[in-house]
Amino acid sequence: MLNELPDDLYQLENLRTLALDENKLAELPEAVCSLPHLSRLYLGGNRLQGLPVSFTRLQTLRTLWIERNFLYHFPQVLLSMPGLRCLQMGDNRLKGLPSEIATEMPGLKGLWLYANRLEKVPKVLLHLHGLEILDLDKNRIAAFPDMSGMKGLRLFSYDHNPAKSPPKVAETVTLVGEGAQEFMEERSEQIKQREEEEEEERQREKQEAEDKEANGGEEGGEEEGEGEEQDEELYEEEVEEEVEKEENPDKNYYPDDDDFYLEEELSYLDDEGYYPNEGEYYDRRFF
């Protein structure tokens, strides 16, 4: 077990991961805060009661495990590290969280707070919309608020708390804790039933649309058939008239309107003497 670290640790400029678990570190050495590319730091199982101000220099840090230490308060320096993604703080002495977490640590995806001294779910957690994993096992929480607004949450563990019923969460959340299995089975049945009802509704609407389209085609066919039947009747009437004319060529009749007349009435034009003698006509005009 280590009580301290060598001062020249800072020379490891390209170090990405540093594991210092299960030692006797009461303070974090300054040399650790001088590693410019550190992304994963494991400090579990030490004697830390806080973090130095220089810790904020680790802006490349993405994962911090500081479980099983002696933290009575949330380290304020962490609020200056917006790039932190996973924060493991289980098995400490925390009773609450600062409200600034929601705005100062928006990139937080996983938060482990099991085995602390929380008596209720900190309200700020409800505003961590990007949080995907939350572990509140082994606390003193007697009741859970409505957590269905945490749209990004995927896994929530709440086992070994005094709460009598599972928390209300979104349908996409997997629960771990007392009564969680029964709750998720019932939820799955409800989701399945709703999906079946929605599918039945879609099929019904589809069938109605198909029936409507089919009925529309039949009506159009009936109208087209009626038009063809009328055209055929007119054609038959015209044919009958032509046949009748051919069978009675001498009839030469036209309608009885005043604008028309029978051709036989013009026979008087053929009567002798109707037209004047040409010679007499010209004689009277020019002589």
Buried (B, 14 or more C-beta within 10 A) or exposed (E): EEEEBEEEBBEBEEBEEBEBEBBEBEBBBBBBBBBEEBBBBBBBBBEBBBBBEEBBBBEBBBBBBBBBBEBEBBBBBBBBBEEBBBBBBBBBEBBBBBEEBBEBBEEBBBBBBBBBEBEBBBEBBBBBEBBBBBBBBBBEBEEBBEBBEBEBBBEBBBBBBEBEEBBEBBEEBEBBBBBBEEBBEEBEEEEEEEEEEEEEEEEEEEEEEEEEEEEEEEEEEEEEEEEEEEEEEEEEEEEEEEEEEEEEEEEEEEEEEEEEEEEEEEEEEEEEEEEEEEEEEEEEEEE
